[in-house]
Amino acid sequence: MDLTNISNNMSTIFNLMRSDLAKRVLDIFAAFILFIIFAPVWIIIPILIKLDSPGPVFYRHKRMGRGGKEFWLFKFRTMVEDADEILHKKDPELLKKFKENDWKLENDPRITPLGKMVRNLTLDEFPQLWNVLKGDMSLVGPRAYLKKELDEQTRKYPQTKSYVTEIIKIKPGVTGPWQTSGRNIVPFVVRAKMDAEYARTHNVIRDIVIMLKTPKAMVSKW
């Protein structure tokens, strides 16, 4: 038995599992399957959003992608139409609380009644499958952070700067290690560390494991 050849073959297989091509193939295949399985979501949710509150069906926001390049991330709208303006211009106390809580609000008053249900089931994230097919995102990866969020959080937590350097080396994901390990309750320092560790060690097998854990995480707030 040639142990050297076995070792070389194992190394080749591991490198292939970590390759951009393997990850991209998995993304495209899985995204198409999810589009088909959840086809009713694309019909029912937009109708319910229109009935629930005035405003567009989709919400888009600029997020940081691979290499620090910004892209438009899409979601189903779960907040009132002028949610960003309320947060950043009309309600300074809400903004203060938002930033103190690591850019999260546990009981966000801007969320519509339907939006709360949609968020609890993580159905608002489904339009990001379009981002995956476009190549802006991967199905599994670090959180798609806002540039301003990363700037402010790294000033607040200087120890996370090295994590952010690792995070932006790969595409952000629709789901990821921290989303399946506590969702929004995970503080930024822990979140960034988990995302950075994923960025350094990701492979196709790990992506599949995270995908399989995601449905349970999706209903964890329900």
C-alpha positions in Angstrom: 0.0 0.0 0.0 1.5 3.3 -1.1 0.8 5.6 1.8 2.2 8.6 -0.1 -0.3 8.2 -3.0 -3.1 7.8 -0.5 -2.1 10.9 1.3 -1.8 12.8 -1.9 -5.2 11.6 -3.1 -6.8 12.6 0.2 -5.2 16.0 0.0 -6.5 16.4 -3.6 -10.1 15.5 -2.5 -10.0 17.8 0.5 -8.7 20.7 -1.7 -11.5 20.0 -4.2 -14.1 20.1 -1.4 -12.8 23.5 -0.4 -12.6 24.8 -4.0 -14.7 27.7 -5.3 -16.0 25.5 -8.1 -17.3 22.8 -5.8 -19.0 25.4 -3.6 -20.5 27.2 -6.6 -21.9 23.9 -8.0 -23.5 23.1 -4.7 -25.0 26.6 -4.5 -26.6 26.5 -7.9 -27.9 22.9 -7.5 -29.3 23.5 -4.0 -30.8 27.0 -4.9 -32.7 25.5 -7.8 -34.1 22.7 -5.7 -35.2 25.2 -3.0 -36.9 27.4 -5.6 -38.9 24.4 -6.7 -39.7 23.0 -3.3 -40.8 26.4 -1.9 -42.6 27.6 -5.0 -45.8 28.4 -3.1 -43.8 30.9 -0.9 -43.1 33.0 -4.0 -46.9 33.3 -4.6 -48.4 33.4 -1.1 -45.9 35.7 0.8 -46.1 38.6 -1.7 -49.9 38.5 -1.7 -49.9 38.6 2.1 -47.4 41.4 2.3 -49.6 43.5 0.0 -52.6 42.8 2.1 -50.8 43.4 5.4 -49.3 46.9 4.9 -48.6 49.5 2.2 -45.2 49.3 0.4 -43.2 47.1 -1.9 -43.1 43.3 -1.6 -39.3 43.2 -1.7 -36.7 45.1 0.4 -33.2 45.6 -0.7 -30.1 46.7 1.2 -26.5 47.2 0.4 -24.3 44.6 2.1 -20.6 43.7 2.1 -19.6 40.9 -0.2 -16.4 39.1 -1.1 -13.4 41.3 -1.1 -15.4 44.1 0.6 -17.4 44.8 -2.6 -20.9 45.9 -1.9 -24.0 44.4 -3.5 -27.8 44.7 -3.2 -29.2 42.0 -0.9 -32.9 41.2 -1.4 -35.5 40.1 1.2 -39.2 40.0 1.5 -40.3 43.2 3.2 -41.2 42.6 6.9 -41.1 46.2 8.2 -43.1 49.4 7.5 -42.2 51.1 4.3 -40.0 53.9 5.8 -38.3 51.7 8.4 -34.7 52.9 7.6 -35.8 56.5 7.9 -37.5 55.9 11.2 -34.4 54.3 12.6 -31.7 56.7 11.4 -33.6 60.0 11.2 -36.8 60.0 13.3 -36.1 57.9 16.4 -32.7 58.6 18.0 -33.6 56.5 21.1 -34.4 53.5 18.9 -31.1 54.0 17.0 -29.2 54.1 20.3 -30.8 50.9 21.5 -30.1 49.3 18.1 -26.4 50.0 18.2 -26.0 49.2 21.9 -27.5 45.8 21.2 -25.0 45.0 18.4 -27.2 46.2 15.5 -30.2 44.1 16.6 -33.5 44.9 18.1 -35.3 42.2 20.0 -38.8 43.8 19.8 -38.4 46.1 16.8 -41.5 48.4 16.6 -41.0 48.8 12.8 -41.8 45.2 12.1 -45.4 44.6 10.7 -47.7 41.9 12.2 -47.1 39.6 9.2 -43.4 40.5 9.2 -43.0 39.1 12.7 -44.4 35.7 11.6 -42.4 35.7 8.3 -39.2 36.5 10.3 -39.8 33.9 12.9 -40.0 31.3 10.1 -37.0 33.0 8.3 -39.2 33.2 5.1 -38.0 36.8 4.6 -34.6 35.4 3.5 -35.9 33.5 0.5 -35.2 36.2 -2.1 -31.5 35.8 -1.3 -31.7 32.7 -3.4 -31.6 35.2 -6.3 -28.4 36.6 -4.8 -27.0 33.1 -4.7 -27.8 32.4 -8.4 -26.3 35.8 -9.3 -23.1 34.9 -7.5 -23.2 37.7 -4.9 -23.8 35.2 -2.1 -23.4 31.5 -1.2 -26.0 29.4 0.5 -23.7 28.9 3.4 -21.2 31.6 4.6 -20.6 34.4 7.0 -23.4 37.0 7.7 -23.8 39.6 4.9 -22.9 42.6 7.0 -23.5 46.3 6.3 -20.3 48.2 5.7 -21.3 50.8 8.4 -22.1 48.0 10.8 -18.6 46.5 10.4 -16.9 49.9 10.7 -18.7 50.7 13.9 -18.5 47.3 15.4 -14.8 47.0 14.8 -14.3 50.3 16.5 -16.4 49.1 19.4 -14.7 45.7 19.5 -11.1 46.2 18.2 -10.3 42.5 18.7 -12.7 41.6 15.9 -10.7 43.4 13.2 -8.7 40.3 12.3 -12.0 38.3 12.1 -13.4 40.8 9.6 -10.3 40.4 7.5 -11.1 36.7 7.2 -14.8 37.1 6.8 -14.6 39.2 3.6 -12.3 36.8 1.9 -15.3 34.7 0.9 -18.9 35.3 -0.1 -21.5 35.9 2.6 -24.2 33.2 3.1 -28.0 32.9 3.4 -27.3 30.7 6.4 -24.1 29.9 8.3 -22.5 28.6 11.5 -23.9 31.2 13.9 -27.4 31.2 12.4 -27.7 27.5 13.2 -26.2 28.0 16.7 -28.4 30.6 18.4 -29.5 33.0 15.6 -29.8 36.6 16.6 -29.0 36.1 20.3 -25.4 35.5 19.4 -23.4 38.7 20.2 -21.3 40.3 17.6 -17.9 39.3 19.0 -18.9 35.6 19.1 -20.7 35.9 15.7 -17.6 37.4 14.0 -15.3 34.8 15.5 -17.6 32.0 14.3 -17.8 33.6 10.8 -14.0 34.0 10.6 -13.4 30.4 11.7 -15.9 29.2 9.0 -14.1 31.3 6.3 -10.8 29.7 7.2 -12.0 26.1 7.3 -15.1 25.8 5.1 -15.7 22.9 2.8 -18.6 21.3 0.9 -19.3 18.6 3.6 -19.5 21.3 6.3 -21.8 23.3 4.1 -24.1 20.4 3.6 -24.2 19.8 7.4 -25.1 23.4 8.0 -27.8 23.3 5.4 -29.3 20.2 7.1 -29.3 22.1 10.4 -30.9 25.2 9.0 -34.6 24.0 8.9 -34.6 23.5 12.6 -33.0 26.9 13.2 -35.7 28.4 10.9 -38.5 27.4 13.2 -36.6 27.9 16.5 -38.5 31.1 17.2 -41.9 29.8 16.3 
